[in-house]
Amino acid sequence: MVKNRFDFAVRDMRVGEELTLWRLFHDTIHTVNLGDYSASQVDAWSPSERDQQQWTERMQMISPFVVELDGEIIGYSDVQADGLVDHMFVHKDWQRRGVATCLMGEIVKRAAALNLKILSAHVSITARPFFEAHGFLVEQKQTVTQGDGVTLTNFLMRRALSAGDE
Ligand SMILES: CC(C)(COP(=O)(O)OP(=O)(O)OC[C@H]1O[C@@H](n2cnc3c(N)ncnc32)[C@H](O)[C@@H]1OP(=O)(O)O)[C@@H](O)C(=O)NCCC(=O)NCCS
């Protein structure tokens, strides 16, 4: 367990918590990301009618870890064997309090254990300043198509890792 000044704890997602992560993901996109994307874009990114089984299988596949405070999950992320950070979401009521920084510390720790030399992520407009603050550089601006042909802008970002990184 990793603790920081707010007493956040980091641990693996448990089986049965997948839909808690969906709720956090969905609520954050429809509030926080709504500052940078239109209503139709956030609807396409996270539709209310999502296939729950498919989401559950996806979460089990990417094996996320969570930040927990007093028994509540307030953020989650992951790092894949190829260095991709697939998800990075902080609860809408816990923005700018160091939750994602705590998650990034865990990513870097796990990346070192996997002997990864590079991290990558497809980063939203909203999250770009956070990733830049943590050493990621924009490699490419991208236009991705979600359901119903709605397009969204994001950025392919990468960070080189070296021994001793935090
Ligand atoms: C991006 C996100 C994960 C950051 O989470 P967070 O817990 O608020 O981030 P932290 O509090 O750890 O921020 C650390 C630093 O990153 C930078 N940062 C984070 N969010 C920022 C923002 N919106 N604008 C400018 N800088 C920002 C700041 O330097 C910040 O330090 P400070 O608060 O002392 O100034 C969060 O805003 C989020 O969930 N966004 C919506 C979901 C999303 O877009 N996820 C990425 C999908 S690719």
The ligand as an ORCA input file, in Angstrom:
! r2SCAN-3c Opt
* xyz 0 1
  C      -6.405     14.916    -15.770
  C      -6.765     14.379    -14.391
  C      -6.589     12.863    -14.398
  C      -5.816     15.041    -13.364
  O      -6.180     14.541    -12.085
  P      -5.942     15.363    -10.734
  O      -6.030     14.402     -9.606
  O      -6.837     16.541    -10.694
  O      -4.442     15.847    -10.919
  P      -3.425     16.308     -9.755
  O      -4.183     16.991     -8.673
  O      -2.577     15.161     -9.367
  O      -2.572     17.398    -10.586
  C      -1.188     17.449    -10.566
  C      -0.690     18.582    -11.412
  O      -1.033     18.378    -12.802
  C      -1.333     19.674    -13.388
  N      -2.764     19.714    -13.731
  C      -3.724     18.816    -13.418
  N      -4.910     19.196    -13.938
  C      -4.703     20.359    -14.575
  C      -5.519     21.248    -15.314
  N      -6.818     21.009    -15.512
  N      -4.975     22.358    -15.843
  C      -3.670     22.641    -15.653
  N      -2.830     21.829    -14.973
  C      -3.330     20.711    -14.441
  C      -0.988     20.710    -12.337
  O       0.387     21.006    -12.472
  C      -1.261     19.928    -11.056
  O      -0.585     20.459     -9.934
  P      -1.282     21.639     -9.066
  O      -2.688     21.239     -8.785
  O      -0.410     21.692     -7.836
  O      -1.192     22.871     -9.918
  C      -8.213     14.755    -14.015
  O      -8.413     16.149    -14.246
  C      -9.297     14.005    -14.755
  O      -9.816     13.007    -14.283
  N      -9.672     14.527    -15.924
  C     -10.793     14.016    -16.674
  C     -10.513     12.622    -17.222
  C      -9.489     12.620    -18.321
  O      -9.502     13.463    -19.212
  N      -8.646     11.610    -18.230
  C      -7.652     11.374    -19.178
  C      -8.212     10.585    -20.281
  S      -6.957     10.421    -21.472
*
